[in-house]
Amino acid sequence: MQEGWVLVFSAIEEYQAKIADDVLKQHGIESHIVKKPDSMFPTVGAAELYTLAEHAEQAREVLRANDLLVE
């Protein structure tokens, strides 16, 4: 990921990251999904959701408020 982007969400399934990405975009927060495919099964793997550092805390708050982030 490029400099200045911060990990705010990680999921085992890509669809979970897509849901979180959609929620952030609905709140005007730019985000980007990075797929982490399994080395043995490229179609399987985790996904990480990143946002700009200055939006990271707001993104986490939005995800918590939507029951997508449990810390």
Buried (B, 14 or more C-beta within 10 A) or exposed (E): EEEEBBEBBBBEEBEBBBBBBEBBEEBEBEBBBBEEEEEEEEEEBBBBBBBBEEBBEBBBEBBEEBEBBEE
